[in-house]
């Protein structure tokens, strides 16, 4: 696996590192919205954004480190994020998750 990372051009590595920094910064900004969000839907959207950014961070880190395990982690996080977003949206709009 380490030999695959060595064949990656320098600009790709730089782009992956920049993507990690941007995704981390946006995650922090979304965390601020979760804490200070004026309404519950704002907080739900911010939590969904955090989940999406964590998936992106896992994928970028997998590409940067050539570790395939982080792709699996990203897929599981994406599935959990999708299900939790649907559940929270349903709770906010209808008052319960399961009828």
Phi and psi in degrees as a GROMACS rama.xvg file:
@    title "Ramachandran Plot"
@    xaxis  label "Phi"
@    yaxis  label "Psi"
@TYPE xy
-68.3727  -27.6562  UNK-2
-70.8975  -29.5876  UNK-3
-66.4802  -37.7413  UNK-4
-68.5093  -30.3162  UNK-5
-72.0586  -23.6078  UNK-6
-87.0731  -4.46086  UNK-7
-74.0078  130.169  UNK-8
-62.1675  156.749  UNK-9
-62.57  -37.2796  UNK-10
-68.7582  -28.6919  UNK-11
-69.8363  -42.5768  UNK-12
-61.9152  -41.7002  UNK-13
-63.6187  -41.1105  UNK-14
-65.5437  -39.2763  UNK-15
-65.2995  -41.6033  UNK-16
-65.7361  -39.5978  UNK-17
-65.3316  -38.973  UNK-18
-62.9897  -39.6465  UNK-19
-62.37  -41.5936  UNK-20
-67.1339  -43.9599  UNK-21
-65.4084  -44.5974  UNK-22
-63.6535  -37.5343  UNK-23
-66.9895  -41.3054  UNK-24
-64.3579  -42.7064  UNK-25
-65.8558  -34.2834  UNK-26
-63.9819  -40.6818  UNK-27
-65.1798  -41.1021  UNK-28
-63.8173  -38.9225  UNK-29
-67.1012  -33.9371  UNK-30
-62.6703  -37.7497  UNK-31
-61.9276  -40.5377  UNK-32
-67.3406  -33.67  UNK-33
-64.1934  -40.5734  UNK-34
-75.1528  -45.1187  UNK-35
-101.954  -0.0712577  UNK-36
-51.4125  131.492  UNK-37
-71.049  -29.7623  UNK-38
-127.069  164.286  UNK-39
-64.598  -41.9709  UNK-40
-60.5032  -33.6084  UNK-41
-61.0909  -43.042  UNK-42
-66.9358  -37.3879  UNK-43
-66.0958  -43.661  UNK-44
-64.5871  -38.5463  UNK-45
-65.1494  -40.0343  UNK-46
-64.862  -38.4124  UNK-47
-64.6814  -39.4565  UNK-48
-63.1932  -40.8014  UNK-49
-62.2442  -44.0378  UNK-50
-60.6218  -42.4261  UNK-51
-65.1654  -40.2219  UNK-52
-68.2571  -35.1973  UNK-53
-65.5173  -38.3493  UNK-54
-62.1154  -44.3031  UNK-55
-63.1821  -40.6454  UNK-56
-63.5602  -41.1657  UNK-57
-63.453  -41.6688  UNK-58
-68.3427  -43.6392  UNK-59
-63.0168  -39.8841  UNK-60
-66.9126  -36.6403  UNK-61
-63.3333  -40.7213  UNK-62
-68.2086  -36.9956  UNK-63
-72.2524  -39.1362  UNK-64
-97.9567  -5.14521  UNK-65
59.0101  35.378  UNK-66
-107.385  113.82  UNK-67
-70.896  -17.4865  UNK-68
-61.1671  -33.7911  UNK-69
-71.0133  -22.7622  UNK-70
-67.0923  -42.5178  UNK-71
-62.9068  -42.1036  UNK-72
-61.0733  -41.873  UNK-73
-64.102  -40.2741  UNK-74
-64.1683  -43.6851  UNK-75
-64.6972  -42.3165  UNK-76
-63.3419  -38.2381  UNK-77
-64.5285  -41.3729  UNK-78
-65.8333  -45.7867  UNK-79
-63.7506  -39.8017  UNK-80
-63.682  -41.3298  UNK-81
-64.0023  -47.3857  UNK-82
-65.083  -41.5446  UNK-83
-68.6688  -35.3361  UNK-84
-65.4691  -42.2076  UNK-85
-62.8721  -42.6821  UNK-86
-65.1516  -44.4524  UNK-87
-68.188  -41.2129  UNK-88
-62.8495  -39.198  UNK-89
-67.7921  -37.9011  UNK-90
-66.3362  -40.3709  UNK-91
-68.7015  -40.6852  UNK-92
-82.5251  -35.4662  UNK-93
-114.49  -10.8459  UNK-94
90.628  -14.019  UNK-95
-148.414  162.68  UNK-96
-92.2254  -45.0852  UNK-97
-115.4  127.008  UNK-98
